[in-house]
Amino acid sequence: MEFLNHAHGFTLGGLSTEFTMLAIAMVLYFVHLFIAINAITAERGAKWNTGARDDTPPLKGKLPGRLDRAFQNYKETFVVFAAAAIALAVVGRHNGWTVWGAELYVAARIVYLPLYALGVPLLRTLVWLAGTIGIVLLIAALLGLGG
């Protein structure tokens, strides 16, 4: 897989590609949060949003439910991505695998949100798989298996 040996990618602010992608992923976290909570608050009301949220009923609308589930899924993958990106920096590993993995994860997660919101079944799963492969590339590089 020669294309994975190309070790430069998209960067911002003097960061490595991996940390640039981590910063974008952090922004995407808040995009998920604000979009989901806006849709949920539209269904449940401002009193629910500003209250203790005890005895919260299940969501009735498709869109608020989808956005909430997409956010929950994002949180599940984000923590592993963030840990891998930080661990790679700590051990000083940066190569084609880490660049491709970080960029693949972020690109896939950006595409995943609208696909989930629109209820696109198979393509959404394939995009999730692409993001997961991105994380696997990071972990492989961390373990010294690539690059």
Secondary structure as the mmCIF struct_conf table of DSSP 4:
data_model
#
loop_
_struct_conf.conf_type_id
_struct_conf.id
_struct_conf.beg_label_comp_id
_struct_conf.beg_label_asym_id
_struct_conf.beg_label_seq_id
_struct_conf.end_label_comp_id
_struct_conf.end_label_asym_id
_struct_conf.end_label_seq_id
HELX_RH_3T_P HELX_RH_3T_P1 GLU A 2 ASN A 5
TURN_TY1_P TURN_TY1_P1 GLY A 13 GLY A 14
HELX_RH_AL_P HELX_RH_AL_P1 THR A 17 ARG A 44
HELX_RH_AL_P HELX_RH_AL_P2 ALA A 46 THR A 50
BEND BEND1 GLY A 51 GLY A 51
TURN_TY1_P TURN_TY1_P2 ASP A 54 ASP A 55
HELX_LH_PP_P HELX_LH_PP_P1 THR A 56 LEU A 59
BEND BEND2 GLY A 61 GLY A 61
HELX_RH_AL_P HELX_RH_AL_P3 LYS A 62 VAL A 91
TURN_TY1_P TURN_TY1_P3 GLY A 92 GLY A 92
BEND BEND3 ASN A 95 ASN A 95
HELX_RH_AL_P HELX_RH_AL_P4 GLY A 96 LEU A 118
TURN_TY1_P TURN_TY1_P4 GLY A 119 GLY A 119
HELX_RH_AL_P HELX_RH_AL_P5 PRO A 121 LEU A 142
TURN_TY1_P TURN_TY1_P5 LEU A 143 GLY A 144
#
